[in-house]
Amino acid sequence: MPEIPEDWAHQVVGNLDAAVTKLYNLTVRPAYLIGRIVTFGLIVAVLALVSSIAVYIGIVRLLDTYAFGNRVWITDLAIGGVMIFSGFLLWSKRRPHK
C-alpha cells in the first residue's frame, strides 16, 4: 500500500484553491469587469447628457438676459446658427467608408 504523505490535507486544499481560483479568473472575473464597464459607462453617459443640457440652458439664459435684452428668438437664432455651422464643419470632416 502506498504511503500517504503527512501534508496531504494541505496539498488537497492547495489544489482545490488553485482550481477555484482558475475557475473564478475564467468565468466570474470577466463578467464582473464587463458589468463594471457597462455600469460606469452608463453613469458617465447620463452625467454628460445632464451636464450638456445644463450648459445649454445656462447659455440660453445668459444670452437672453445680458446679450439680447430678453429677445429669445435672437438667442435661438444665434445658437441655431452656431449649431448649423458646427454641423456643416463636422459633416465636411467626415470620411467615406472604405
N, C-alpha and C positions, 0 to 999 in steps of 0.2 A: 504494500500500500504506500502511495507517495506521501511524503511528509508535507504537512501544511505549515507554511511559514508563520512566524509569530505575529507579523504585522498584516495578516491577510485582511483584517477588517479595514485597516487604513487604505490598503490597495483597492478594495472593492468600493469604498466610499469615494476615493480619488477618481477611479474610473467612472463611477456614476456621476460625480460632479462634472467631470470633463464632458461626458455625453450630454448632460443637461445644458451646460454652457454652450456647447456647439449647436444644439437644437435651438436654444434661445437666440444665438447670433444669426442663425439661418432663417428663422421664421418671425419671431416676435420683434426683434430689433428693427428690421426693415419696415415692418408695418407701423411700428411706433414712430420712426423717423418720418415716414410718409404722412402720418396723421399730424405730426407737429408742423411739417411744411405746409400742409393744407390749412391748418388752423391759423398759423401766423400769417400766411398769405391772405386769407380772408380778412383777418383783422387789419392788416396793412391796407388792403383794398378799400375797406369801409372807411378807415380813417382818412385815406387820400380823397375819397369821394366827399366826405363831410367837410374836410378842410377846403377843397376846391369850391364847394358851394358857399361856404362861409366867406372865402376870399372874394368870390364873385358878388355876393350880396354887399360886402363892405365896399368894393369898388363902385358899385352902382350907387350906393348911398353917398359915398364921398363925392363922386362926380355930380350927382343930382343936387346935393346941398351946396357945395362950395364952387364948383366949376360952372354949372349951367343954370343956377338960380331956380331950382325946383321945376325945371322943364324935363320931365322924364323922357320924353320922346327923343330929345337930343342925346341924352345919355344912352338910350337904347340904340340910336343910330351910330354913335361913336363906338360902342362896344361891338355892335354887329359888324361895323366896318373893320375893326381890328380882327375879329374872328374870321371874317371872309378873307382878308389879306393873309392871315396865318394859314388858312386852309389852302389858298392858292399856292402859297410858298411851299407848304408840305407836299401838295399834290405834284408840284414841279420837281421835287427832290426824289420822288418815288422811282423805283427801278422795276422794269418789267420782269416777270417770272421767266426763267430760262427753261 
